[in-house]
Amino acid sequence: MGVDEEHDVGRRWFDVADAAPLLLDAEGVVTSWTGSARRLLAYPAAEAVGTGLERLLGREDAARVPQLLARCRTDGGWAGLLTARCRDGRSLRVMARITSAAEMRGPSRWLVLLNEMAEAPGWNMDRQVLEQMVAGSPIGIAIVDTDLRFVWSNAALARFGGGPPAERLGRRLADIQPGLDAAAIESRMRRVLASGEPVVGYEHVGRIRSAPHRETAHMMSFTRLDDEHGHPMGVYYTVVDITERHRARQRLALLDMAGRSVGRSLDCARTAQELADIVVPGFADLVTVDLLESVLRGVEPAPVPEGDGAAGVALRRAGHQSVNEGVPEAFVPAGGPVEYLPGSPPLRALASGRSWSRERLDPSTPQWAAEVPGERRATFRELGLHSALIVPLRSRGVTLGLTTFFRGHRKEPFDAGDVSLAEDLVSRAAVCVDNARRYTRERDAALLLQRSLLPRRLPEQDAVTVSACYRPADELTGLGGDWYDLIPLSGARVALVVGEVPGHGIAAAAAMGRLRTAVRTLAALDLSPDEVLAHLDDLVARTASEEGVDPEGAAGEGAGAVGSGCVYVVYDPVDGRCAMAAAGHPAPVVVAPGGAVIFVELPQGPPLGTGGPPFEAVELCLPEGSTLALHTDGLLARRGPGAPDSGRDGLRRALEGTVDSLHLRCRTVVDALAPARPNDDVALLMARTLRLGAGQVAEWEVPADPAAVADARRAAAGRLADWGLEELVFTTELVVSELMTNAIRHAAGPIRVRLIRGRALVTEVHDGGATAPHLRHPRTTDEGGRGLLLVSQLTQRWGTRFTDDGKIIWAEQSLSGPEL
């Protein structure tokens, strides 16, 4: 903080109630000493009087004394932050104010007032500051009295309808937002007035005056305001627009429902009808699903001709649904033939294979289908339809039909997000239709699912250079549930995971996806490898019990994740430590930098969900440049009679080969040990270890003394300056201060601070406590509890992990750009 900034801070926030005064002469020599100054700095008057001010300050601030005195002579005074030096050598951060003490006769003198910062409760928020905070806030804020009439609101609230603040005064919510469900909102306000308990995160969905054409969603929080006697004065509430989040949740819920409801049978027409049922009325007011006649007959569909040639393709109505009972808008019955006019949007979409949409249809647009004898014709205006979206049903690059969505009663037209959602829905339905058409193609659908569940791109990090190879089983065996993953952890560490789910087909792939998701969730808790597998084992066993699967008799199809194998490895690039544990799975192999292949002697735990002895972890220290090879048992299987041994000896020989590129080496190992279409899935994950240089890690131990917090902040700021990260100094100092203060107050034992610079800046504070901190959301009147809240808001992510001798609270800041 510069001199001007310090002066500004002192001018606004200095509190003279407990200040320690002393007098200086014109040259900065102490001429008068007080009891308060002695209590603060411990110097007796005999030692202090006659001493220059610089001798009472730290080295850096002592050098600034001439500059400060010159500033005082120019401006008549100065206020800011200084570091005082106590008689016992301690450094003390103080707020100082220097002002002229000139007398009528005699030389000029300076009055100095010192306040200890450690005892200061914080900045005193005056009314001007609070008004700037709430009036300029982008969040809508309002206050209503006990009759729920507006007495104040900020400008941001006008974005949600109801007019500017002046028009709200004295009016109720129902008066300014007649289309809103004001009764539900006011019910929450009355509950808060009666109980005093705040309501946080109340979500309201409806249509507001400022956006009557679309459904909006808002998150509201209500807090009671009391007078000095504790009597309610009104309710303070905030409003945040979460419409996009609400719509995203609706879309995800629709996708989830479609995943559970569409494709429950191997009947094409039924699958098409399930798609139509699932999107009405939540997504569209009318939907029709037309399939190629060849698809309904179970024949491989021919490519759809381009241009007007698509008019000769035979289509049949496979499903339809409407918000109106009986689907009166559809002139073609289910199962009947459909003929679209040449050049019409449905045929263009069918021929091109691309979606077509119109936010607003021309009111005079006629029906697109050719006339059916004896049936009436109607325009889209007569049918009340104003927006349309056509998505072809395509599976594996083959067009199977098309789905047409209409909106009429809903006022908002289809937008780009709706197009993406519809394409997701229809693509899922198309897979189900194709599976129904040819059950023998199940492997392709399962492979597509497997590919989507495996990581498409392993995340970048500082711990390892990594490559992976996955090879599915042949058609006769069916796709299995092998999987791999790399998960970044706190402190620049990574988790390497390889697993295998028993069985084959879509069920095995789905079980693999659930298991991989569970592993990623457990990894976020920063547990040791054996604890991760223990929790995973409990989850698999509990799920099997809920689904009625007997763990002792479970095997192959229908067993879900019971009997799955998994190996979990955690590597720390700071010290090269590597911990691992296995559950019914081959142990990792280590290739030393010199090329020696080492098979890790890892105690084997039982397969997941089957019960047995507890899991055990092994810890190694790997030199930089070591290569970890994690693989499934398919890599060790024999190819057949007379084939070369693909067991440990074969794996050793394959790993001893020298290939410069890790990706090529991974591919070479799989090619050497597994055929192009193996009998079992094969997954191989290879990771070459890296080490963070000594210049990337800074660590020091600090005493459990509040006075040490300032020293730790300065040390952190100095290291960031060495790293060229001056823009992160403010946030890092705050993080160090809050985490150290938390450790000093609530923990025991030695305290260590560590900074790690990699792709992100990691700040860690280690203490001997065993209790994890909890994030609080203090009210405006609370004096404390904001430390971790500030840390969570100013950093990219934060968390806690436990060690053998305590815990580490960490926070991570991105180095790639500003936080969003």
Secondary structure, DSSP 8 states (H G I E B T S, - for coil): --HHHHHHHHHHH---TT-EEEEEETTSBEEEE-HHHHHHH---HHHHTT-BGGGGB-HHHHTTHHHHHHHHHHHSEEEEEEEEE-TTS-EEEEEEEEEE---SSS--EEEEEEEEGGG-------HHHHHHHHHT-SSEEEEEETT--EEEE-GGGGGGSS--HHHHTT--HHHH-TTS-HHHHHHHHHHHHHH---EEEEEEEE--TT-TTS-EEEEEEEEEEE-TTS-EEEEEEEEEE-HHHHHHHHHHHHHHHHHHHTTSSS-HHHHHHHHHHHHTTTT-SEEEEEEEHHHHTT-------SGGGGGGS-EEEEEEEESSTT-TT--S-TT-EE-B-TT-HHHHHHHH---EEESS--TT---SB---TT-----HHHHT--EEEEEEEEETTEEEEEEEEEESSSSS---HHHHHHHHHHHHHHHHHHHHHH-GGGHHHHHHHHHHHHS-SS----SSEEEEEEEE---TTT---EEEEEEEE-GGG-EEEEEEEESS-SHHHHHHHHHHHHHHHHHHTTT--HHHHHHHHHHHHHHHHHHTT--TTT--STT-TTTTBEEEEEEE-TTT-EEEEEEESS---EEE-TTS-EEE----EE--BTS--S----EEEE--TT-EEEEE-GGGGS--STT----SHHHHHHHHHS--SSHHHHHHHHHHHHS-SS-SS-EEEEEEEE----GGGEEEEEE-S-TTHHHHHHHHHHHHHHHTT-GGGHHHHHHHHHHHHHHHHHH--S-EEEEEEESSEEEEEEEES-----------TT-SS--HHHHHHHHSSEEEEEEETTEEEEEEEEESSS---
